[in-house]
Amino acid sequence: GPPEDGLFGFGDALVKLELPALPPDLSLDLGLEPPPAPERPTACANLPEGVFQSLCSKMMENIHRTSNMTDEEREAALRRTEVPMPGAPGRSLSFLEDHQGVFSTSATGSVLWPACLALVRQLDREVADSPAAAPASAVELGAGLGGVGLFLAVHKGLRVVLTDLPEALPLLARNAAENAERAP
């Protein structure tokens, strides 16, 4: 396991491993002492007393709930949404959204954000259709469900690379595969 300070080598980098403490009820079931309350990160310093602990508890409840779901229960929690796209009539994209956080607990990339649709409307006006023989390229960093990049690929003909954090990739990949057949 990692050394006491939680640091271990990974290639040329040092990585700090910080594992969440066990919930108090689980600790007691195992005959262990309850863990101390986690330290508040600097970003949370201005939160009222108890709010940080409440947020941590809620996150742990969600992780526990979702880790005990069957594959069928996880699939049933997803919501498929057909979203009309700007431009020519009939343009749309299909998205699987995870409003309950069963695939990506606490990740922001599990729902289609209004800002995505606003950016798509702007890009529809600004970006010309790309010729199939020499398509333009785009990279979407923090793609989430892939709304902007998939719009550019499917409806503008661009070659697109979609990126996000590992916990967001399963839904991103499914949304990309779902909409790939719509591409020109």
C-alpha positions in Angstrom: 0.0 0.0 0.0 1.0 3.7 -0.1 3.4 5.0 2.6 1.9 6.6 5.7 1.9 10.1 4.2 -0.3 8.9 1.3 2.3 9.7 -1.4 3.3 7.1 -3.9 5.2 7.2 -7.2 3.5 7.0 -10.6 6.1 7.3 -13.4 7.9 10.5 -12.7 5.0 12.0 -10.7 4.1 11.7 -7.1 0.4 11.2 -6.4 -1.2 11.9 -3.1 -3.8 9.2 -2.3 -6.6 10.5 -0.1 -9.3 7.9 0.7 -12.6 9.0 2.2 -13.1 7.9 5.8 -15.7 5.2 6.5 -19.1 6.4 7.4 -19.5 6.2 11.3 -22.2 3.5 11.2 -20.0 1.3 9.0 -17.0 1.9 11.2 -18.9 0.8 14.3 -20.2 -2.3 12.5 -16.6 -3.2 11.8 -15.6 -2.6 15.4 -13.5 0.4 14.5 -13.5 3.9 16.1 -15.6 6.4 14.1 -13.5 8.5 11.8 -12.9 12.2 12.7 -14.8 14.8 10.8 -13.0 15.6 7.5 -11.1 18.9 7.4 -12.9 21.7 5.5 -11.1 22.5 2.3 -10.1 26.2 1.9 -12.8 26.6 -0.7 -15.4 25.7 1.9 -14.0 28.0 4.6 -16.9 30.4 4.4 -19.7 27.9 4.6 -21.9 28.0 7.7 -21.0 25.4 10.3 -22.4 22.0 9.5 -22.9 22.6 5.8 -19.6 21.0 4.7 -20.2 17.9 6.9 -23.8 17.7 5.5 -22.5 17.9 1.9 -19.9 15.1 2.6 -22.6 12.9 4.2 -24.9 13.4 1.2 -22.1 12.5 -1.2 -21.3 9.4 0.8 -25.0 8.4 0.8 -25.1 8.8 -3.0 -22.0 6.8 -3.5 -23.3 4.0 -1.2 -26.7 4.0 -2.9 -25.4 3.9 -6.5 -22.7 1.3 -5.7 -25.4 -1.1 -4.6 -27.6 -0.7 -7.6 -27.9 -3.5 -10.2 -27.1 -2.7 -13.8 -30.8 -2.8 -14.6 -31.5 -0.2 -11.8 -28.7 2.0 -13.1 -30.0 1.9 -16.7 -33.6 2.6 -15.5 -32.3 5.8 -13.8 -31.0 7.3 -17.0 -33.2 9.6 -19.0 -33.1 9.8 -22.8 -33.7 13.2 -24.2 -34.1 14.2 -27.9 -32.9 17.8 -28.2 -33.8 19.9 -31.3 -30.8 21.6 -32.7 -30.8 25.0 -34.4 -30.6 25.4 -38.2 -32.4 23.3 -40.7 -35.7 21.8 -39.6 -35.5 18.2 -38.2 -31.9 18.6 -36.8 -31.6 17.0 -33.4 -29.3 15.0 -31.1 -30.2 12.3 -28.6 -28.7 12.3 -25.1 -28.7 10.0 -22.1 -28.8 12.1 -19.0 -28.0 11.0 -15.4 -30.0 13.3 -13.2 -29.7 10.9 -10.2 -25.9 10.6 -10.4 -25.9 6.8 -10.8 -23.1 6.7 -13.4 -21.1 9.7 -12.3 -21.8 10.7 -8.7 -21.5 14.4 -8.2 -20.1 15.0 -11.7 -21.3 18.1 -13.6 -21.1 16.2 -16.9 -24.2 14.1 -16.3 -26.8 16.5 -17.5 -27.2 18.8 -20.6 -26.6 22.4 -19.4 -28.5 25.4 -20.8 -25.1 27.0 -21.6 -24.4 24.1 -24.0 -27.5 24.9 -26.1 -26.6 28.6 -26.0 -23.2 27.8 -27.4 -24.6 25.5 -30.0 -26.9 28.3 -31.3 -23.9 30.7 -31.5 -21.7 28.1 -33.2 -24.5 27.4 -35.7 -24.3 31.0 -36.8 -20.5 31.3 -36.7 -19.2 28.0 -38.0 -19.7 27.1 -41.7 -20.5 23.5 -42.7 -17.3 21.6 -43.2 -16.7 19.8 -46.5 -16.5 16.0 -46.1 -13.3 15.9 -48.2 -11.4 18.1 -45.8 -13.3 18.5 -42.5 -12.2 21.2 -40.0 -11.3 20.0 -36.5 -12.4 20.9 -33.0 -11.7 19.7 -29.5 -14.3 19.9 -26.7 -12.6 20.1 -23.3 -14.9 19.1 -20.5 -17.5 17.8 -22.9 -19.9 16.3 -20.3 -22.6 14.7 -22.4 -20.9 15.9 -25.6 -23.6 18.4 -26.7 -21.4 21.0 -28.4 -18.9 18.6 -30.0 -21.6 16.2 -31.2 -23.4 19.1 -32.8 -20.3 20.2 -34.6 -19.6 16.6 -35.8 -23.1 15.6 -36.7 -24.6 18.9 -38.1 -21.5 20.8 -39.2 -19.3 18.0 -40.4 -16.3 18.7 -38.3 -13.9 16.1 -37.0 -14.2 16.4 -33.2 -12.3 15.1 -30.2 -14.4 14.9 -27.0 -12.6 15.0 -23.6 -13.7 14.9 -20.0 -12.8 13.4 -16.6 -12.8 9.6 -16.3 -16.1 9.5 -14.3 -17.9 11.3 -17.2 -16.6 9.1 -20.0 -19.2 6.3 -19.9 -22.1 8.5 -20.6 -20.0 10.6 -23.1 -19.1 7.5 -25.0 -22.7 6.3 -25.1 -23.9 9.6 -26.3 -21.2 9.8 -29.0 -22.1 6.2 -30.2 -25.8 7.0 -30.2 -25.4 10.1 -32.4 -22.6 8.7 -34.6 -25.0 7.2 -37.0 -26.5 10.6 -37.7 -23.2 12.1 -38.9 -22.9 12.8 -42.6 
